[in-house]
């Protein structure tokens, strides 16, 4: 979906794909025959891609998407539950193995946009909720089927759901396990925007181009500040936030921004 000649590289035996073009990184969950259900191997591939994109200064914003038109990510791969999540102890082992991907995602310092079409369920919805922004096609469907499997979400995921939709809607989604459409998801704040199916690519590319063209130090400082302020006050670490703010004002980019504004030209950011 990236413009230009960006080539996909394979991770997790081809179940995860990565591409880069013009400041944008693209990560594709690539199991369309399984509606992109997330396996343990995919979590390892996800971590590897995120680590690469984190260290690549040319990547300024990342898109997450699912292969095909049927699903973003339809959840965890239930076929692995029998041997890897069949009791509490096995669940702990599963969390340990998948933890590298979750940790890399939680600590990722650049903006992440979830491009959603089709099913976005369970663990797939958790992935989407952790993105900075969520843009969904009108044919998308959202839900948390945990109550139909007798499993429970981790507190950090429930907290993120509450932050997005509030406790009343969170209870409805968790208790009932019902699915909602994109219009309802937008109404309750689960997604930022619903668009027509045929407009999804253009809308997402326009959005990420705007972010990629913005001052990277400023965007990074804003992401860091929002992430810290979303935490409970006792858990916040504001020292890195203040350092990021100071770094913006001391940067070459700040001087470039002022110069470009006065000269009525587009700035050329260096990220320093």
Backbone as numpy.savetxt, mean C-alpha at the origin, in Angstrom:
# Nx Ny Nz CAx CAy CAz Cx Cy Cz
0.95 -1.72 -16.64 0.15 -0.50 -16.64 0.99 0.76 -16.64
2.31 0.63 -16.43 3.16 1.81 -16.49 3.36 2.22 -17.94
3.39 3.54 -18.20 3.72 3.97 -19.56 5.18 3.71 -19.87
5.55 3.78 -21.12 6.94 3.57 -21.48 7.25 2.11 -21.68
8.54 1.77 -21.51 8.99 0.40 -21.79 9.44 -0.32 -20.52
8.77 -0.06 -19.41 9.13 -0.71 -18.16 8.93 -2.21 -18.27
9.93 -2.97 -17.84 9.87 -4.42 -17.90 9.67 -4.99 -16.50
8.79 -6.00 -16.41 8.57 -6.67 -15.14 9.70 -7.64 -14.84
10.14 -7.64 -13.59 11.08 -8.64 -13.10 10.36 -9.53 -12.10
10.70 -10.80 -12.10 9.97 -11.77 -11.31 10.60 -12.01 -9.94
9.73 -12.15 -8.95 10.11 -12.55 -7.60 9.13 -13.65 -7.17
9.50 -14.42 -6.16 8.64 -15.49 -5.65 8.14 -16.39 -6.78
9.09 -16.83 -7.61 8.76 -17.72 -8.73 7.70 -17.13 -9.65
7.78 -15.83 -9.84 6.86 -15.16 -10.76 5.54 -14.74 -10.16
5.32 -15.05 -8.89 4.06 -14.66 -8.24 4.06 -13.21 -7.80
5.23 -12.58 -7.80 5.36 -11.15 -7.54 6.18 -10.54 -8.67
5.73 -9.39 -9.18 6.42 -8.71 -10.27 6.78 -7.30 -9.84
7.92 -6.81 -10.35 8.37 -5.45 -10.06 8.78 -4.76 -11.34
8.42 -3.48 -11.46 8.82 -2.67 -12.61 9.03 -1.24 -12.13
9.84 -0.49 -12.89 10.13 0.92 -12.55 10.10 1.75 -13.82
9.57 2.97 -13.70 9.55 3.89 -14.83 9.26 5.30 -14.34
10.14 6.24 -14.70 9.87 7.65 -14.46 9.54 8.01 -13.03
10.28 7.44 -12.07 10.05 7.76 -10.67 8.99 6.90 -10.00
8.34 6.02 -10.76 7.26 5.19 -10.22 7.72 3.74 -10.15
7.47 3.11 -9.02 7.69 1.68 -8.88 6.34 0.97 -8.91
6.29 -0.16 -9.57 5.04 -0.94 -9.68 5.28 -2.33 -9.11
4.43 -2.73 -8.17 4.47 -4.07 -7.60 3.16 -4.76 -7.94
3.26 -5.93 -8.57 2.08 -6.66 -9.01 1.98 -8.00 -8.28
0.85 -8.24 -7.62 0.54 -9.54 -7.05 0.05 -10.41 -8.20
0.81 -11.44 -8.55 0.65 -12.09 -9.84 0.25 -13.56 -9.72
-0.93 -13.80 -9.18 -1.51 -15.15 -9.18 -2.97 -15.05 -9.64
-3.19 -14.60 -10.85 -4.59 -14.36 -11.27 -5.45 -15.61 -11.22
-4.85 -16.80 -11.40 -5.63 -18.04 -11.33 -6.12 -18.32 -9.92
-5.48 -17.71 -8.90 -5.87 -17.84 -7.49 -6.42 -16.52 -6.96
-6.82 -15.66 -7.88 -7.30 -14.32 -7.51 -6.29 -13.60 -6.63
-5.02 -13.83 -6.94 -3.89 -13.16 -6.30 -3.83 -13.39 -4.79
-4.30 -14.56 -4.36 -4.22 -14.90 -2.95 -2.76 -14.90 -2.50
-2.52 -14.38 -1.31 -1.17 -14.13 -0.81 -0.59 -15.36 -0.13
0.49 -15.90 -0.68 1.18 -17.05 -0.10 2.38 -16.57 0.72
2.96 -17.49 1.49 4.17 -17.14 2.25 5.31 -16.73 1.32
5.43 -17.42 0.19 6.49 -17.07 -0.75 6.31 -15.66 -1.30
5.07 -15.27 -1.49 4.79 -13.92 -1.99 5.18 -12.86 -0.97
4.99 -13.17 0.32 5.42 -12.21 1.34 6.94 -11.99 1.28
7.68 -13.06 1.05 9.14 -12.92 0.92 9.50 -12.11 -0.30
8.82 -12.35 -1.42 9.06 -11.56 -2.62 8.68 -10.10 -2.44
7.58 -9.87 -1.74 7.13 -8.50 -1.45 8.21 -7.75 -0.68
8.79 -8.40 0.32 9.85 -7.77 1.12 11.05 -7.43 0.26
11.44 -8.34 -0.63 12.61 -8.10 -1.47 12.40 -6.91 -2.40
11.21 -6.81 -2.96 10.92 -5.69 -3.86 10.90 -4.37 -3.09
10.24 -4.36 -1.95 10.17 -3.14 -1.15 11.55 -2.67 -0.72
12.41 -3.61 -0.33 13.77 -3.23 0.07 14.51 -2.60 -1.11
14.34 -3.16 -2.30 15.00 -2.60 -3.47 14.47 -1.20 -3.78
13.16 -1.04 -3.77 12.56 0.26 -4.07 12.92 1.30 -3.00
13.03 0.87 -1.77 13.42 1.78 -0.68 14.80 2.37 -0.93
15.72 1.54 -1.41 17.11 1.97 -1.58 17.38 2.63 -2.93
16.39 2.67 -3.81 16.55 3.24 -5.14 16.00 4.67 -5.14
16.88 5.65 -5.17 16.44 7.04 -5.10 15.62 7.46 -6.31
15.70 6.71 -7.40 14.91 7.06 -8.57 13.43 6.73 -8.38
13.11 5.86 -7.43 11.72 5.49 -7.15 11.19 6.44 -6.07
10.16 7.19 -6.43 9.61 8.18 -5.50 8.22 7.83 -5.00
7.53 6.96 -5.71 6.19 6.54 -5.30 5.96 5.14 -5.85
5.16 4.34 -5.16 4.96 2.94 -5.52 3.47 2.65 -5.69
3.14 1.90 -6.74 1.78 1.42 -6.98 1.74 -0.06 -6.64
0.71 -0.48 -5.91 0.41 -1.89 -5.71 -0.81 -2.26 -6.55
-0.74 -3.36 -7.26 -1.87 -3.77 -8.09 -1.91 -5.28 -8.19
-3.06 -5.81 -8.57 -3.22 -7.23 -8.77 -3.29 -7.56 -10.25
-2.74 -8.71 -10.62 -2.78 -9.14 -12.02 -4.21 -9.48 -12.42
-4.56 -9.13 -13.65 -5.90 -9.42 -14.15 -6.92 -8.42 -13.63
-8.18 -8.71 -13.89 -9.27 -7.81 -13.50 -10.17 -8.37 -12.41
-9.83 -9.56 -11.90 -10.71 -10.22 -10.94 -10.43 -9.85 -9.49
-9.17 -9.47 -9.19 -8.83 -9.24 -7.79 -7.60 -8.36 -7.65
-7.60 -7.55 -6.61 -6.38 -6.90 -6.11 -5.61 -7.99 -5.37
-6.04 -8.33 -4.19 -5.59 -9.53 -3.47 -6.83 -10.06 -2.76
-7.18 -11.31 -3.02 -8.42 -11.86 -2.47 -8.26 -12.37 -1.05
-7.07 -12.19 -0.47 -6.83 -12.62 0.90 -5.60 -13.51 0.97
-5.42 -14.13 2.14 -4.34 -15.10 2.29 -4.69 -16.37 1.53
-3.67 -17.12 1.17 -3.87 -18.37 0.45 -4.39 -19.43 1.43
-5.70 -19.68 1.40 -6.32 -20.59 2.36 -5.82 -22.01 2.17
-5.33 -22.35 0.97 -4.81 -23.70 0.75 -3.60 -23.99 1.62
-2.93 -22.93 2.13 -1.79 -23.12 3.01 -2.19 -23.23 4.49
-3.47 -22.95 4.79 -3.89 -22.92 6.19 -3.77 -24.29 6.86
-4.05 -25.36 6.12 -4.12 -26.68 6.73 -2.79 -27.09 7.36
-1.68 -26.71 6.71 -0.38 -27.08 7.26 0.38 -25.93 7.90
0.00 -24.68 7.61 0.79 -23.56 8.14 0.01 -22.66 9.10
-1.33 -22.85 9.19 -2.11 -22.00 10.09 -3.25 -22.81 10.72
-2.94 -24.06 11.12 -3.99 -24.94 11.61 -4.23 -24.86 13.11
-3.42 -24.06 13.83 -3.66 -23.80 15.25 -2.86 -22.56 15.64
-2.94 -22.18 16.92 -2.31 -20.94 17.36 -0.79 -20.99 17.20
-0.19 -22.14 17.51 1.27 -22.25 17.37 1.69 -22.14 15.92
0.95 -22.80 15.03 1.26 -22.71 13.60 1.06 -21.30 13.10
0.05 -20.61 13.63 -0.18 -19.22 13.23 1.01 -18.35 13.61
1.61 -18.61 14.77 2.80 -17.84 15.18 3.95 -18.08 14.22
4.12 -19.32 13.78 5.17 -19.62 12.81 4.88 -18.91 11.48
3.62 -18.92 11.07 3.22 -18.24 9.83 3.55 -16.74 9.94
3.21 -16.15 11.08 3.49 -14.72 11.28 4.98 -14.44 11.25
5.78 -15.38 11.78 7.22 -15.17 11.79 7.77 -15.17 10.36
7.32 -16.14 9.56 7.81 -16.24 8.18 7.35 -15.06 7.34
6.09 -14.67 7.50 5.57 -13.55 6.72 5.97 -12.20 7.30
6.57 -12.24 8.49 6.87 -10.99 9.19 7.84 -10.09 8.46
8.78 -10.66 7.69 9.74 -9.82 6.97 9.03 -8.92 5.98
8.06 -9.49 5.26 7.30 -8.67 4.32 6.47 -7.62 5.01
5.83 -8.00 6.10 5.00 -7.04 6.83 5.85 -5.92 7.42
7.03 -6.28 7.95 7.91 -5.27 8.54 8.45 -4.32 7.48
8.83 -4.86 6.31 9.33 -4.01 5.22 8.25 -3.05 4.76
7.02 -3.53 4.69 5.89 -2.69 4.27 5.60 -1.61 5.31
5.58 -1.99 6.58 5.28 -1.02 7.65 6.32 0.09 7.72
7.58 -0.24 7.41 8.67 0.74 7.52 8.97 1.45 6.20
8.23 1.14 5.14 8.55 1.70 3.83 8.35 3.21 3.85
9.37 4.00 3.48 9.32 5.45 3.69 8.69 6.26 2.56
8.31 5.60 1.46 7.81 6.33 0.30 6.30 6.11 0.14
5.61 7.03 -0.52 4.16 6.88 -0.68 3.81 5.62 -1.48
2.76 4.95 -1.02 2.27 3.73 -1.67 0.80 3.92 -2.02
0.47 3.64 -3.28 -0.90 3.78 -3.76 -1.42 2.40 -4.12
-2.56 2.02 -3.55 -3.20 0.75 -3.91 -4.16 1.00 -5.06
-3.89 0.34 -6.19 -4.76 0.38 -7.37 -5.62 -0.88 -7.31
-6.90 -0.72 -7.05 -7.76 -1.85 -6.71 -8.80 -2.08 -7.79
-8.87 -3.32 -8.24 -9.96 -3.74 -9.10 -10.33 -5.18 -8.75
-11.61 -5.43 -8.58 -12.06 -6.76 -8.23 -12.04 -6.98 -6.73
-11.81 -8.23 -6.32 -11.87 -8.58 -4.90 -10.69 -8.01 -4.12
-11.02 -7.41 -2.99 -10.02 -6.89 -2.06 -10.50 -7.33 -0.68
-10.07 -8.51 -0.26 -10.69 -9.17 0.88 -9.66 -9.61 1.91
-10.06 -9.64 3.16 -9.24 -10.20 4.22 -7.85 -9.61 4.28
-6.85 -10.49 4.16 -5.47 -10.02 4.18 -5.15 -9.08 3.04
-5.87 -9.22 1.92 -5.69 -8.27 0.81 -6.18 -6.88 1.18
-7.29 -6.82 1.91 -7.76 -5.53 2.37 -6.79 -4.94 3.39
-6.19 -5.79 4.22 -5.18 -5.29 5.16 -4.01 -4.66 4.43
-3.58 -5.27 3.32 -2.51 -4.70 2.51 -2.94 -3.35 1.94
-4.15 -3.29 1.42 -4.65 -2.04 0.84 -4.78 -0.96 1.90
-5.27 -1.32 3.09 -5.45 -0.33 4.15 -4.13 0.28 4.59
-3.05 -0.48 4.49 -1.75 0.04 4.91 -1.13 0.96 3.87
-1.66 0.95 2.65 -1.18 1.90 1.64 -1.57 3.31 2.05
-0.88 4.29 1.51 -1.18 5.68 1.83 -2.50 6.13 1.21
-2.78 5.66 0.00 -4.00 6.03 -0.71 -4.55 4.81 -1.42
-5.88 4.78 -1.59 -6.55 3.66 -2.23 -7.50 4.20 -3.30
-7.24 3.81 -4.55 -8.10 4.16 -5.68 -8.69 2.87 -6.22
-10.01 2.81 -6.35 -10.66 1.55 -6.72 -11.59 1.72 -7.89
-11.62 0.70 -8.74 -12.59 0.64 -9.83 -13.97 0.35 -9.26
-14.98 0.74 -10.03 -16.37 0.61 -9.57 -16.76 -0.85 -9.36
-16.09 -1.78 -10.03 -16.47 -3.18 -9.90 -15.76 -3.89 -8.75
-15.11 -3.14 -7.86 -14.38 -3.75 -6.75 -15.32 -4.18 -5.63
-14.86 -5.13 -4.83 -15.62 -5.62 -3.68 -14.68 -5.76 -2.49
-15.16 -5.36 -1.31 -14.33 -5.31 -0.12 -15.00 -6.09 1.00
-14.18 -6.72 1.84 -14.75 -7.44 2.96 -13.68 -8.10 3.80
-14.09 -8.51 5.01 -13.20 -9.19 5.94 -13.92 -10.46 6.39
-13.58 -11.61 5.80 -14.31 -12.85 6.09 -13.85 -13.58 7.34
-13.12 -12.91 8.23 -12.55 -13.59 9.40 -13.61 -14.31 10.21
-14.79 -13.70 10.40 -15.82 -14.30 11.23 -16.42 -15.56 10.62
-16.17 -15.79 9.33 -16.64 -17.01 8.68 -15.59 -18.11 8.69
-14.39 -17.78 9.20 -13.31 -18.75 9.28 -12.88 -19.00 10.73
-13.53 -18.29 11.66 -13.18 -18.36 13.07 -11.72 -17.97 13.31
-11.31 -16.88 12.65 -10.00 -16.30 12.92 -10.20 -14.84 13.30
-9.16 -14.20 13.80 -9.27 -12.81 14.25 -8.10 -12.01 13.71
-8.39 -10.76 13.39 -7.36 -9.84 12.91 -6.45 -9.42 14.06
-5.20 -9.17 13.73 -4.27 -8.61 14.71 -4.69 -7.18 15.07
-4.40 -6.75 16.32 -4.84 -5.42 16.75 -4.39 -4.28 15.84
-3.16 -4.37 15.28 -2.69 -3.26 14.45 -3.56 -3.11 13.19
-4.04 -4.23 12.64 -4.91 -4.14 11.47 -6.29 -3.61 11.84
-6.80 -4.02 12.99 -8.09 -3.49 13.45 -7.98 -1.99 13.72
-6.86 -1.60 14.30 -6.64 -0.17 14.57 -6.64 0.64 13.28
-6.00 0.09 12.26 -5.95 0.78 10.97 -7.35 0.88 10.36
-8.13 -0.18 10.49 -9.50 -0.15 9.99 -10.32 0.90 10.72
-10.19 0.97 12.03 -10.92 1.97 12.82 -10.50 3.38 12.42
-9.20 3.57 12.20 -8.72 4.90 11.80 -9.34 5.35 10.48
-9.59 4.39 9.58 -10.15 4.73 8.27 -11.65 4.94 8.31
-12.38 4.04 8.97 -13.85 4.05 8.84 -14.57 4.33 10.14
-13.86 4.35 11.26 -14.51 4.56 12.54 -14.97 3.24 13.16
-15.24 3.24 14.46 -15.58 1.98 15.15 -16.89 1.36 14.71
-17.90 2.16 14.36 -19.20 1.60 13.99 -19.09 0.80 12.69
-18.46 1.37 11.68 -18.30 0.65 10.41 -17.33 -0.53 10.56
-16.31 -0.36 11.41 -15.38 -1.46 11.65 -16.11 -2.65 12.26
-16.98 -2.38 13.21 -17.75 -3.47 13.81 -18.63 -4.16 12.77
-19.27 -3.38 11.92 -20.15 -3.95 10.91 -19.36 -4.89 10.00
-18.20 -4.44 9.53 -17.40 -5.26 8.62 -16.87 -6.52 9.31
-16.41 -6.38 10.56 -15.80 -7.50 11.25 -16.84 -8.51 11.76
-17.93 -8.01 12.33 -18.93 -8.92 12.90 -19.71 -9.66 11.83
-20.08 -8.94 10.76 -20.98 -9.54 9.76 -20.25 -10.30 8.67
-18.97 -9.97 8.45 -18.17 -10.56 7.37 -18.79 -10.32 5.99
-19.66 -9.33 5.89 -20.32 -9.07 4.61 -19.40 -8.26 3.70
-19.63 -8.40 2.41 -18.88 -7.64 1.42 -19.62 -6.35 1.08
-18.85 -5.32 0.76 -19.43 -4.06 0.33 -18.84 -3.69 -1.02
-19.58 -2.89 -1.78 -19.08 -2.48 -3.10 -18.24 -1.22 -2.97
-17.69 -0.76 -4.10 -16.77 0.38 -4.08 -17.47 1.66 -3.66
-18.73 1.81 -4.05 -19.45 3.02 -3.67 -19.61 3.11 -2.15
-19.95 1.98 -1.52 -20.07 1.95 -0.07 -18.71 2.14 0.58
-17.67 1.54 0.00 -16.32 1.70 0.56 -15.88 3.16 0.53
-16.22 3.86 -0.53 -15.89 5.29 -0.60 -16.71 6.08 0.40
-17.97 5.74 0.56 -18.85 6.49 1.47 -18.35 6.41 2.91
-17.86 5.26 3.33 -17.44 5.11 4.73 -15.97 5.46 4.94
-15.23 5.78 3.86 -13.84 6.19 3.99 -12.82 5.09 3.86
-13.27 3.90 3.45 -12.32 2.79 3.30 -11.39 3.00 2.12
-11.88 3.65 1.07 -11.05 4.02 -0.08 -11.12 5.53 -0.26
-10.13 6.07 -0.94 -10.12 7.51 -1.20 -11.04 7.91 -2.34
-11.08 7.03 -3.37 -11.84 7.41 -4.56 -12.26 6.19 -5.35
-13.49 6.22 -5.83 -13.98 5.20 -6.76 -14.05 5.83 -8.15
-13.60 5.09 -9.16 -13.65 5.58 -10.54 -14.22 4.49 -11.43
-14.66 4.88 -12.62 -15.13 3.89 -13.59 -13.99 2.93 -13.93
-14.35 1.69 -14.22 -13.33 0.68 -14.49 -12.34 1.14 -15.56
-12.86 1.74 -16.61 -12.01 2.13 -17.74 -11.13 3.34 -17.41
-11.42 4.04 -16.31 -10.63 5.22 -15.93 -9.60 4.92 -14.86
-9.53 3.67 -14.39 -8.67 3.37 -13.25 -7.21 3.64 -13.54
-6.67 3.12 -14.65 -5.26 3.31 -14.94 -4.89 4.77 -15.06
-5.66 5.52 -15.84 -5.34 6.93 -16.04 -5.40 7.71 -14.74
-6.40 7.42 -13.91 -6.53 8.13 -12.64 -5.34 7.86 -11.74
-4.94 6.59 -11.64 -3.82 6.24 -10.77 -2.51 6.83 -11.30
-2.29 6.73 -12.60 -1.05 7.27 -13.17 -0.97 8.77 -12.99
-2.08 9.49 -13.20 -2.09 10.93 -12.98 -1.74 11.26 -11.53
-2.29 10.49 -10.61 -2.03 10.74 -9.20 -0.56 10.51 -8.86
-0.01 9.37 -9.28 1.36 9.07 -8.90 2.36 9.95 -9.63
2.02 10.38 -10.85 2.90 11.32 -11.54 3.00 12.62 -10.75
1.87 13.08 -10.23 1.89 14.30 -9.43 2.74 14.14 -8.18
2.66 12.96 -7.55 3.47 12.72 -6.36 4.95 12.61 -6.73
5.24 11.88 -7.82 6.63 11.71 -8.25 7.26 13.03 -8.63
6.45 13.98 -9.10 6.97 15.29 -9.51 7.10 16.27 -8.34
6.64 15.88 -7.16 6.73 16.74 -5.99 8.10 16.59 -5.33
8.43 17.53 -4.46 9.72 17.49 -3.76 9.80 16.25 -2.88
10.73 15.34 -3.12 10.76 14.07 -2.39 10.99 14.23 -0.89
11.79 15.20 -0.48 12.02 15.40 0.95 10.75 15.88 1.64
10.00 16.72 0.95 8.74 17.21 1.51 7.72 16.10 1.64
7.60 15.28 0.60 6.65 14.16 0.64 7.04 13.17 1.74
8.33 12.87 1.85 8.79 11.94 2.88 8.52 12.48 4.27
8.73 13.77 4.47 8.47 14.38 5.78 6.98 14.33 6.10
6.14 14.56 5.11 4.70 14.51 5.34 4.25 13.10 5.70
4.76 12.11 4.99 4.42 10.71 5.29 4.85 10.35 6.71
6.07 10.70 7.06 6.58 10.39 8.39 5.75 11.08 9.47
5.40 12.34 9.25 4.62 13.09 10.23 3.24 12.47 10.42
2.57 12.15 9.32 1.24 11.54 9.42 1.31 10.21 10.14
2.29 9.38 9.78 2.43 8.07 10.40 2.63 8.18 11.91
3.45 9.13 12.35 3.70 9.28 13.78 2.46 9.82 14.50
1.77 10.77 13.89 0.59 11.36 14.54 -0.58 10.39 14.60
-0.56 9.36 13.75 -1.61 8.34 13.81 -1.40 7.38 14.98
-0.22 7.38 15.57 0.06 6.50 16.71 -0.52 7.10 18.00
-0.67 6.25 19.01 -1.04 6.76 20.32 0.06 7.71 20.80
-0.32 8.79 21.50 0.69 9.78 21.92 1.89 9.18 22.63
1.67 8.16 23.45 2.79 7.58 24.20 3.77 6.83 23.31
3.33 6.46 22.12 4.17 5.68 21.22 4.85 6.53 20.15
4.55 7.80 20.10 5.11 8.65 19.05 6.58 8.96 19.30
7.32 9.00 18.20 8.72 9.43 18.23 8.82 10.62 17.29
8.75 11.82 17.85 8.69 13.02 17.03 10.06 13.55 16.64
11.13 13.01 17.23 12.47 13.50 16.89 12.77 13.31 15.40
12.51 12.14 14.81 12.75 12.01 13.37 11.89 12.95 12.54
10.71 13.25 13.01 9.83 14.19 12.29 10.48 15.57 12.25
10.95 16.02 13.40 11.57 17.35 13.45 12.86 17.39 12.61
13.60 16.29 12.58 14.79 16.23 11.74 14.42 16.29 10.27
13.35 15.61 9.90 12.92 15.62 8.49 12.46 17.01 8.07
11.77 17.71 8.97 11.33 19.07 8.66 12.53 20.00 8.48
13.49 19.89 9.40 14.69 20.72 9.30 15.47 20.41 8.03
15.52 19.12 7.66 16.25 18.73 6.45 15.64 19.37 5.21
14.33 19.53 5.20 13.68 20.20 4.06 14.18 21.64 3.92
14.19 22.36 5.02 14.58 23.77 4.97 16.08 23.97 4.71
16.89 22.96 5.05 18.33 23.06 4.83 18.76 22.46 3.49
17.81 22.01 2.68 18.15 21.24 1.48 18.40 22.12 0.26
19.11 21.54 -0.70 19.26 22.17 -2.01 17.90 22.29 -2.71
17.03 21.32 -2.44 15.72 21.34 -3.07 14.89 22.55 -2.63
15.04 22.98 -1.39 14.31 24.17 -0.93 14.75 25.40 -1.70
16.06 25.51 -1.90 16.57 26.62 -2.70 16.09 26.52 -4.14
16.11 25.30 -4.69 15.64 25.08 -6.06 14.16 25.41 -6.19
13.37 25.05 -5.20 11.94 25.35 -5.25 11.67 26.84 -5.29
12.37 27.60 -4.48 12.20 29.06 -4.48 12.67 29.66 -5.80
13.83 29.20 -6.29 14.37 29.72 -7.54 13.44 29.43 -8.72
12.93 28.19 -8.78 12.04 27.81 -9.87 10.73 28.58 -9.82
10.22 28.82 -8.61 8.98 29.58 -8.47 9.14 30.99 -9.01
10.24 31.64 -8.65 10.48 33.01 -9.11 10.73 33.06 -10.61
11.35 32.01 -11.14 11.65 31.96 -12.57 10.48 31.42 -13.39
9.41 31.01 -12.72 8.21 30.47 -13.37 8.55 29.27 -14.26
9.35 28.37 -13.68 9.71 27.11 -14.37 9.48 25.95 -13.44
9.49 24.75 -13.96 9.35 23.57 -13.13 10.65 23.30 -12.37
10.56 22.95 -11.10 11.78 22.65 -10.35 12.36 21.31 -10.73
13.66 21.17 -10.54 14.36 19.93 -10.77 14.84 19.42 -9.42
14.16 18.44 -8.86 14.47 17.98 -7.51 15.63 17.00 -7.51
16.44 17.08 -6.46 17.57 16.17 -6.29 17.39 15.25 -5.07
16.43 15.58 -4.23 16.24 14.78 -3.03 17.29 15.01 -1.97
17.89 16.19 -2.01 18.89 16.53 -1.00 18.96 18.05 -0.81
